[in-house]
Amino acid sequence: GHIHLDTSFYGDAWRPHIPCTNGFDVRERVAFQARNLSAAAPMAERAKNQLELCIGHGSLAMRSHVMVDGSVGLKHLEVILAICEKYRELIDIQLVAFPQSG
């Protein structure tokens, strides 16, 4: 599977999707995500919950994109690497750098 362990809300409280006001606008999507992330559970907790849900539904491997850019530096990668290490015996996880800001 393909997931974003650092920014996904899968495994956290449900949040409704809010459509863009005038067609798709990436800046509006990024702002929407930032607002939701500020109200969400901590990244490590969300990632752990996501992995437990995926493993519980039979996933044996996944690829996760992880934000690595000027806005977050390596913080997301460091958190997700630590979580992946805890689950390495249960699921094979490939990480891909995702430069969201460009």
C-alpha positions in Angstrom: 0.0 0.0 0.0 0.9 3.7 -0.3 0.4 6.0 2.7 1.8 9.1 4.3 2.5 8.0 7.9 3.5 11.5 8.9 0.5 13.5 7.7 -2.3 11.1 7.2 -5.3 11.1 9.5 -6.0 7.4 9.1 -6.0 6.1 12.7 -7.0 9.5 14.2 -10.3 11.3 14.8 -12.4 11.6 11.6 -12.2 15.0 10.0 -14.5 16.0 7.1 -13.1 16.9 3.7 -13.6 20.5 2.8 -13.5 21.1 -1.0 -11.5 23.9 -2.5 -13.4 27.1 -3.1 -12.6 27.6 -6.8 -11.5 24.3 -8.2 -8.3 22.6 -7.0 -5.7 24.8 -5.4 -2.6 23.2 -4.0 -2.0 26.1 -1.6 -5.5 25.7 -0.2 -5.0 21.9 0.2 -1.7 22.5 2.1 -3.4 25.1 4.3 -6.3 22.7 5.0 -3.8 19.9 5.9 -1.8 22.3 8.2 -5.0 23.3 10.1 -6.0 19.7 10.6 -2.5 18.6 11.6 -2.4 21.3 14.3 -5.6 19.8 15.9 -4.6 16.1 15.3 -2.9 13.6 17.7 0.9 13.8 17.7 2.5 12.3 14.6 4.1 9.3 16.4 0.7 8.4 17.8 -1.1 8.7 14.4 1.6 6.7 12.7 1.4 3.9 15.3 -2.4 3.8 15.0 -2.1 3.7 11.2 0.4 0.8 11.3 -1.7 -1.2 13.7 -4.8 -0.7 11.6 -3.0 -1.7 8.4 -1.3 -4.7 10.1 -4.6 -5.7 11.6 -6.2 -5.7 8.1 -3.4 -8.0 6.7 -0.9 -5.5 5.3 2.6 -7.0 5.2 4.3 -4.2 3.3 3.8 -0.5 2.5 5.5 2.5 1.0 5.1 5.7 2.9 6.0 9.2 1.6 7.5 11.4 4.4 7.8 15.1 4.2 11.4 16.2 4.0 11.7 19.9 3.1 12.6 23.3 4.3 9.4 23.6 6.3 10.0 20.5 8.5 13.6 19.6 7.9 14.2 16.0 9.0 11.8 16.0 11.9 9.1 13.9 10.2 11.6 11.4 8.9 13.2 11.0 12.3 9.8 10.4 14.0 8.7 7.9 11.3 12.0 6.0 11.3 11.6 5.5 15.1 8.1 4.2 14.6 9.1 1.9 11.7 11.9 0.4 13.8 9.3 -0.7 16.4 7.2 -2.5 13.8 10.0 -3.9 11.6 9.2 -7.5 12.6 5.5 -7.1 11.6 5.6 -5.1 8.4 8.1 -4.1 5.7 8.0 -0.3 5.2 9.7 1.6 2.5 10.1 5.4 3.0 10.2 7.9 0.2 11.3 11.5 0.7 8.4 13.8 -0.2 9.5 17.5 -0.7 6.0 19.0 -0.2 7.2 22.6 -0.4 9.0 22.1 -3.7 
